[in-house]
Amino acid sequence: MKFSEQEIKPVWDEVARLIGDSVMQLRHRGEVLSVETLARHLAQQLAASHDIERRILIGAAINMLKDGK
């Protein structure tokens, strides 16, 4: 299945927003900011979420961080 850039851009925008929100939350708490702490924070959000769409987006954010993209 292929998606056009127009279809995929809103998804990546939302993934980037989730990562940005996590960065702000970690900084607000005074936690060390690293890929590992971001991924752990997002994993906690993933575990707490029951919304399938949100879980997919959070999973994509975690994968993006782990792949270094």
ZALUM-215170 format. One line per field, with one value per residue (C-alpha): residue in one letter; residue number from 1; z, y negated, x negated. Coordinates in pm, whole numbers, plus 32768, in hexadecimal, padded with zeros to 4 digits. Example, Ala and Ser with C-alpha at 12.3 -4.5 7.8 and 13.67 -1.06 7.14 Angstrom:
BEGIN
code (a;s)
pos (1;2)
zz (830C;82CA)
yy (81C2;806A)
xx (7B32;7AA9)
end
This chain:
BEGIN
code (m;k;f;s;e;q;e;i;k;p;v;w;d;e;v;a;r;l;i;g;d;s;v;m;q;l;r;h;r;g;e;v;l;s;v;e;t;l;a;r;h;l;a;q;q;l;a;a;s;h;d;i;e;r;r;i;l;i;g;a;a;i;n;m;l;k;d;g;k)
pos (1;2;3;4;5;6;7;8;9;10;11;12;13;14;15;16;17;18;19;20;21;22;23;24;25;26;27;28;29;30;31;32;33;34;35;36;37;38;39;40;41;42;43;44;45;46;47;48;49;50;51;52;53;54;55;56;57;58;59;60;61;62;63;64;65;66;67;68;69)
zz (8000;7F9D;8028;7F84;802F;8060;811D;81F3;8253;835C;83FB;8414;8492;85AC;85FA;860C;86EF;87DB;87EE;8828;893D;89E3;89D0;8A77;8B89;8BD5;8BE0;8CBF;8DB3;8DA0;8D1A;8C43;8AD5;89FC;88F9;8A09;8AF7;89DA;8969;8AD0;8B03;89C0;8A22;8B65;8A9A;89B3;8AD9;8B66;8A20;89AC;886F;8747;866D;8785;87CD;865F;865E;87A3;871C;85E4;86BC;8787;864B;85B5;86EA;86F6;8583;85AB;849F)
yy (8000;7EAF;7D5E;7C0F;7B00;7A40;7B6A;7BB6;7A52;7A23;7B6D;7B07;79AF;7A57;7B40;7A12;7961;7A8D;7A8C;7913;792E;7A3C;7961;7843;7928;79BC;7865;77E0;78FE;78BB;7A16;7A65;7A44;7B63;7C50;7D56;7C76;7BFE;7D63;7DCE;7CA9;7CFC;7E6D;7E08;7D41;7E6B;7F51;7E5D;7E22;7EEC;7E21;7EF1;7DC5;7D21;7E69;7E83;7D1E;7D4F;7E95;7DDD;7CCF;7DD5;7E84;7D39;7CED;7E47;7E41;7CEC;7C41)
xx (8000;7F71;7FCF;7F9D;7ED5;8018;80AC;7F7A;7F12;8023;7FBC;7E4C;7EB5;7F75;7E51;7D69;7E62;7E69;7CEE;7CEA;7DEC;7D1C;7BE5;7C9E;7D28;7BD2;7B2F;7C46;7C00;7A89;7A3E;7912;796D;78F5;7980;79A2;7A66;7B44;7B88;7BD0;7CBD;7D73;7D80;7E2F;7F2C;7F59;7FA0;80A0;8158;8284;82BE;8243;81EE;8126;8072;800C;7F89;7EC9;7E38;7DC7;7D26;7C69;7BF5;7B85;7AB5;7A1A;79C8;7923;79F3)
end
